[in-house]
C-alpha cells in the first residue's frame, strides 16, 4: 500500500457531492491537490487546495502540465434522475462523453502520471440482472464480471470511457495504472438523489411521493465513497474494475421510515409506476480482498448529515442573487465582449454578459446577452446607478472607456458594499494615469524611466517634440517630431497641451498586465505595436522583453492598481525602457494577451466571487510568439 502523502493529485469535478467529501480527506492525508470544477470553490476547504473553476472542456494541456499530477481522479460527470429527459441528449455528450475524452487526451502522455482512477457506475450492468416485474426478497449481488448493457445515456457514457481506458492500457500501462470504480446508488450532501429531494420537500413542509417502496438499492454515502476511492489510490497494484457500494441493499420504504424519525409529521403518498422493481447490491468481495476495507456508515448514520446540510442550504438559497456582468461603453467592442463571454462561460453557463452604451444603436447589443441603453454617467449619481445595476442582476462591472474610469474608481467601495465588484484601480492610480503630465512627474519622483513632460516648452531647447493632449486619448490630435516653432503652433490647437521630447529610432511596445486583489502583478504579456491606427494596434505580436517586465513590476509596486492595465513604452537600441503612459483598463488589442495566457476577465470574475488567485497559474510562454491582426467581420443572422 502506497501513502498519498506528498502526491500531486488532480481531481475533476472535485466540488461535487463525492469530491466535497474527498478533497478534505486528501488534504488531511498530506496530498498536494488541484481541483477542477464548474462550481465555485467550497468555502470550507483549506486554502492550500488549488482550485481551477470553469468548464473543464476548456482546460488546456499547459494548465495540467504546470501541476505535474501523479494521480488523476476523474469524478466530473452530469446525471439526471432515473428517467432521462430529451434535453439530456446533448448535456450527456458534452459533460460526460466529450469531457472524459478531452481530459484523458491531455493526461495520457504526461510523464508525471502514475495512476488514473475513474468513477464509473453500476448503471453499466445489464438491467435484466437486477430489474424485476415483482418485488424481490433479496437483492442481486452484482459482480464485476456480470454481463453489461448500459440502461441509459449516463451508463453508456461511463462504459465508453471504460473502453477508452482499456484501449490506453494497451499502450501506456508501463507509464500509469488504471482502476475503475463502479459506484452504486450514491447519496450525500448537495446531491440530486431522491433522498436529498425528499429532505428538501420535507423541510418545506411538503408531502413526498414514493414509487416502488419495495425496491432494493445499495445506498452508499458520498463520504464512504470518498474513503473507498482513497483506498484505490493507495493500493496501486489493484487494477481494472471493482464495485464500490455497501454490499447491503435497503428498501425504499426503509429510507422513508428513517426520515420519519426526523420528520414525525411526514406525509407520503405511493405513486403508480410502470418501472420495474429494482433489486441491486454491490458484491464487494473483490474490493475487500484487495484493500481490507468495506463501508462502515449506513443510512441511519448519514441521513442526519444531509438534513442539516439541506436546512443550511435553504437559508443560503434565499440570499442568492442573479450574477450578470456589465460591460460599459460597449459601443462596437465586439472582441472584448466575446472574451468576457468566454470567461463567464468558463465559470457558469448561467452568467449573462450585459452590454451598456449611451447609444441605443450600438453594435454591442447584437453580441451580448442583454443590452442597456445607459444614460451618460454624468446624468447619474452613484445611488441611482447602483439601483439600476441591481434591477438588472449585475454583480460585476467592466469599464472600457477612459472618460468613465474616475466615476467607477471613486464609487468602487460603495458599489462593493452593494455586492457589485468593479474591475477598476484605486482613485489615486486612475487619476495619475489619466493625467499624462501628472504621470510623468510621478514616474520621475518614483525613479521610473518615464519620458519627461512639460506644460510649456522649456526655454533654449533644441530637438524635436511630441505635442499631445494632457487628458484622455491624445493620439488623434498628436503632433510628432515637430521643431520648436511647429510644436508651439500645434499646441495652440489643443485644449491642454503637453510637450515631450521626441525619441527617434525606438520600437514601441505595449505590456498587458493583471494586478490581483492583493496588489500583486499576476501576469504580464509584452507585445510589439507593429501597425497603429488611431492610437490602437491593428497588428500586434507577443514577444519577450524582461527589462520592460521588470519596469512594469516596479510600476505596479508604486501605484494601487487593480485589474487589467496597459503600459505603453519605447525601448531603445541598448534595451533601455522609456515609459510613455498607462491605461488602467482593457484595451482594443488586449485580447491578444488573453490568448497568450493573461486570463484577465476570468481572473476578475473569480476574484469577485472571493477566489484567491495564488493557486491559479499564469500560463504564458514568452518564447511562443502570437500575432494578432484586427479586421472587420460581418454578422449575418436570421431576423
C-alpha positions, 0 to 999 in steps of 0.5 A: 500500500502506497501513502498519498502523502506528498502526491500531486493529485488532480481531481475533476469535478472535485466540488461535487457531492463525492469530491466535497467529501474527498478533497478534505480527506486528501488534504488531511492525508498530506496530498498536494491537490488541484481541483477542477470544477464548474462550481465555485470553490467550497468555502470550507476547504483549506486554502492550500487546495488549488482550485481551477473553476470553469468548464473543464472542456476548456482546460488546456494541456499547459494548465495540467502540465504546470501541476505535474499530477501523479494521480488523476481522479476523474469524478466530473460527470452530469446525471439526471434522475432515473428517467432521462429527459430529451434535453439530456441528449446533448448535456450527456455528450458534452459533460460526460462523453466529450469531457472524459475524452478531452481530459484523458487526451491531455493526461495520457502522455504526461510523464508525471502520471502514475495512476488514473482512477475513474468513477464509473457506475453500476448503471453499466450492468445489464438491467435484466440482472437486477430489474424485476416485474415483482418485488424481490426478497433479496437483492442481486449481488452484482459482480464485476464480471456480470454481463453489461448493457448500459440502461441509459445515456449516463451508463453508456457514457461511463462504459465508453470511457471504460473502453477508452481506458482499456484501449490506453492500457494497451499502450501506456500501462508501463507509464500509469495504472488504471482502476475503475470504480463502479459506484452504486446508488450514491447519496450525500450532501448537495446531491440530486438523489431522491433522498436529498429531494425528499429532505428538501420537500420535507423541510418545506413542509411538503408531502413526498411521493414514493414509487416502488417502496419495495425496491432494493438499492445499495445506498452508499454515502458520498463520504464512504465513497470518498474513503473507498476511492482513497483506498484505490489510490493507495493500493496501486497494484489493484487494477481494472474494475471493482464495485464500490457500494455497501454490499447491503441493499435497503428498501425504499420504504426503509429510507422513508421510515428513517426520515420519519424519525426526523420528520414525525409529521411526514406525509407520503403518498405511493405513486403508480409506476410502470418501472420495474422493481429494482433489486441491486447490491454491490458484491464487494468481495473483490474490493475487500480482498484487495484493500481490507476495507468495506463501508462502515456508515449506513443510512441511519448514520448519514441521513442526519448529515444531509438534513442539516446540510439541506436546512443550511442550504435553504437559508443560503438559497434565499440570499442568492442573487442573479450574477450578470456582468456589465460591460460599459461603453460597449459601443462596437467592442465586439472582441472584448465582449466575446472574451468576457463571454468566454470567461463567464462561460468558463465559470457558469453557463448561467452568467449573462454578459450585459452590454451598456452604451449611451447609444441605443444603436450600438453594435454591442447589443447584437453580441451580448446577452442583454443590452442597456441603453445607459444614460451618460454617467454624468446624468447619474449619481452613484445611488441611482446607478447602483439601483439600476445595476441591481434591477438588472442582476449585475454583480460585476462591472467592466469599464472600457472607456477612459472618460468613465474610469474616475466615476467607477474608481471613486464609487468602487467601495460603495458599489462593493458594499452593494455586492457589485465588484468593479474591475477598476484601480484605486482613485489615486492610480486612475487619476495619475494615469489619466493625467499624462503630465501628472504621470510623468512627474510621478514616474520621475519622483518614483525613479521610473524611466518615464519620458519627461513632460512639460506644460510649456516648452522649456526655454533654449531647447533644441530637438524635436517634440511630441505635442499631445493632449494632457487628458484622455486619448491624445493620439488623434490630435498628436503632433510628432517630431515637430521643431520648436516653432511647429510644436508651439503652433500645434499646441495652440490647437489643443485644449491642454497641451503637453510637450515631450521630447521626441525619441527617434529610432525606438520600437514601441511596445505595449505590456498587458498586465493583471494586478490581483486583489492583493496588489500583486502583478499576476501576469504580464504579456509584452507585445510589439505595436507593429501597425497603429491606427488611431492610437490602437494596434491593428497588428500586434505580436507577443514577444519577450522583453524582461527589462520592460517586465521588470519596469512594469513590476516596479510600476505596479509596486508604486501605484494601487492598481487593480485589474487589467492595465496597459503600459505603453513604452519605447525601448531603445537600441541598448534595451533601455525602457522609456515609459510613455503612459498607462491605461488602467483598463482593457484595451482594443488589442488586449485580447491578444494577451488573453490568448497568450495566457493573461486570463484577465476577465476570468481572473476578475470574475473569480476574484469577485466571487472571493477566489484567491488567485495564488493557486491559479497559474499564469500560463504564458510562454514568452518564447511562443510568439502570437500575432494578432491582426484586427479586421472587420467581420460581418454578422449575418443572422436570421431576423 
